[in-house]
Amino acid sequence: LFDVERDKFYFIEVNTRIQVEHPVTEQVTGYDLVKMQFRLAAGEENALPLQKAIGISRHAIECRLNAEDAYNNFAPSPGRIKEWSPAQGAGIRVDSHCYSDYLVPPFYDSMIGKIVVTGPDRLSTVRRLQAALEDFRIEGLVCNLQLLREIVAHPDFEDNSFHTRWLEQDMLPVFELAKK
């Protein structure tokens, strides 16, 4: 945050870890942030590119796959994954530790993976994400995969006309009706 009147910078938050969304930055810039961190920590010269060398050449969208029950107030849903068959193909990246027969424990964060889809523009990226989520198979465990499918298929998502309260105002009432 920059205070124009006082000509000072303020940090709202500082994390000593790489952000969860780092694959989006990597996909749109072509730079491997984790690799650069290791190179920087090893004292390599020129471990980081010059800011002017970094350009945005693509569009990327990330979805977090969580072992949570969207129909039960997003309660954690640990258990055994019977089938784990991630989407594959050009412009599709899946970061996960899961596999078929993996036991998701109740003791940790419920995130079981991230799917990051990249394309030349937003619309083609949304279409690729829709197809990738449809192709993804997770069986034996309650997770948010179906919710993600419904979100990215919604016209508001497609035309980028959603907001920070959109899920609870526009999507969750539909979910509530579906439960009944």
C-alpha positions in Angstrom: 0.0 0.0 0.0 1.4 3.4 -0.9 0.4 6.5 1.0 0.6 9.3 -1.6 0.3 12.1 1.0 3.1 10.8 3.2 5.1 9.3 0.3 5.5 6.0 2.2 5.0 2.4 1.6 3.1 0.1 4.0 2.9 -3.6 3.9 -0.5 -5.2 4.7 1.0 -8.7 4.8 4.4 -10.3 4.3 4.7 -14.0 3.7 8.0 -15.8 3.9 6.7 -18.5 1.6 5.7 -18.5 -2.1 2.1 -17.7 -2.7 -0.3 -20.6 -3.4 -1.2 -19.0 -6.7 2.4 -18.9 -8.0 1.6 -21.2 -10.9 -0.5 -18.5 -12.4 2.4 -16.1 -12.4 4.6 -18.9 -13.8 2.2 -19.7 -16.6 1.6 -16.2 -17.8 5.3 -15.1 -17.6 7.1 -18.3 -18.5 9.3 -18.0 -15.4 9.7 -20.8 -12.8 9.5 -18.9 -9.5 10.5 -21.8 -7.3 13.6 -22.5 -9.4 14.5 -18.8 -9.2 14.1 -18.9 -5.4 16.6 -21.8 -5.2 19.0 -20.0 -7.5 18.8 -16.8 -5.5 19.3 -18.7 -2.2 22.3 -20.4 -3.7 23.8 -17.0 -4.4 23.7 -17.3 -8.2 24.3 -14.1 -10.1 21.4 -13.0 -12.3 19.0 -15.4 -10.6 16.2 -13.0 -11.2 15.3 -11.4 -14.5 15.1 -7.6 -14.8 11.6 -6.3 -14.3 11.5 -4.9 -17.9 12.2 -8.4 -19.2 9.1 -9.8 -17.7 6.0 -9.7 -19.9 2.6 -11.2 -19.8 2.0 -13.3 -22.9 -0.9 -15.5 -21.9 -4.0 -15.8 -19.7 -4.2 -18.3 -16.8 -6.9 -19.4 -14.3 -6.3 -21.5 -11.2 -8.8 -23.6 -9.4 -8.1 -25.1 -6.0 -9.4 -28.7 -5.5 -10.5 -29.2 -1.9 -11.7 -32.2 0.0 -14.7 -30.2 1.2 -18.4 -30.7 1.0 -20.0 -27.7 -0.8 -23.4 -28.9 0.3 -22.4 -28.9 3.9 -21.0 -25.4 4.5 -17.7 -26.5 3.0 -16.9 -28.9 5.8 -13.6 -30.8 5.4 -14.1 -34.2 3.9 -11.2 -36.5 4.6 -11.2 -40.0 3.3 -9.8 -42.3 0.7 -9.6 -41.3 -3.0 -10.6 -44.4 -5.0 -9.9 -42.9 -8.4 -7.7 -39.9 -9.1 -7.5 -39.2 -12.8 -6.5 -35.6 -13.5 -7.1 -33.8 -16.8 -4.2 -33.7 -19.2 -3.2 -31.9 -22.3 -1.8 -28.7 -23.7 -2.3 -25.7 -21.4 -3.3 -27.8 -18.4 -1.2 -28.1 -15.3 -2.1 -30.1 -12.2 -0.1 -29.6 -9.0 -1.0 -32.3 -6.4 0.3 -35.0 -4.1 -2.8 -37.2 -4.6 -3.2 -40.5 -6.4 -5.7 -43.3 -6.6 -6.1 -45.0 -3.2 -4.5 -42.0 -1.4 -6.0 -41.3 2.1 -6.7 -37.7 2.7 -6.1 -37.2 6.4 -8.3 -34.9 8.6 -5.3 -33.2 10.3 -4.2 -30.7 7.6 -5.4 -28.2 5.0 -8.2 -29.7 2.8 -6.5 -28.7 -0.5 -5.8 -31.8 -2.6 -4.6 -30.1 -5.7 -4.6 -27.1 -8.1 -5.5 -27.1 -11.7 -4.1 -24.3 -13.7 -5.2 -23.8 -17.3 -3.5 -21.4 -19.7 -4.5 -20.0 -23.1 -4.0 -17.0 -25.3 -7.0 -15.1 -24.0 -9.6 -15.3 -21.3 -12.4 -16.9 -23.3 -10.2 -19.7 -24.7 -8.8 -20.2 -21.2 -12.3 -20.5 -19.7 -13.3 -23.0 -22.4 -10.1 -25.1 -21.8 -10.8 -24.9 -18.0 -14.4 -26.1 -18.5 -13.2 -29.1 -20.5 -10.4 -29.9 -18.1 -12.7 -29.9 -15.1 -15.1 -32.2 -17.0 -12.3 -34.6 -17.8 -11.0 -34.6 -14.2 -12.1 -37.7 -12.2 -12.1 -37.9 -8.4 -14.1 -40.8 -7.0 -14.6 -42.0 -3.4 -14.2 -38.6 -1.8 -16.5 -35.6 -1.4 -14.7 -32.6 -2.9 -15.5 -29.3 -4.6 -14.9 -30.5 -8.2 -18.6 -30.3 -9.2 -18.9 -26.8 -7.7 -15.9 -25.7 -9.7 -17.5 -27.2 -12.9 -20.7 -25.2 -12.1 -18.9 -22.0 -11.4 -16.9 -22.0 -14.6 -19.9 -23.0 -16.7 -21.9 -20.0 -15.3 -22.5 -17.2 -17.8 -21.3 -14.6 -15.2 -18.0 -16.4 -15.0 -17.7 -16.7 -18.8 -18.2 -13.0 -19.4 -16.2 -12.0 -16.3 -19.1 -10.2 -14.6 -18.8 -11.7 -11.1 -17.6 -10.0 -7.9 -16.3 -10.9 -4.5 -19.8 -11.7 -3.1 -21.0 -13.5 -6.2 -20.6 -17.1 -4.9 -22.7 -16.5 -1.8 -25.2 -14.3 -3.5 -25.7 -15.9 -6.9 -24.3 -19.5 -6.7 -25.0 -20.8 -3.2 -28.7 -20.1 -3.4 -28.8 -22.4 -6.4 -26.9 -25.0 -4.4 -29.3 -24.7 -1.5 -32.2 -25.3 -3.9 -30.4 -28.4 -5.3 -30.0 -29.8 -1.8 -33.8 -29.9 -1.3 
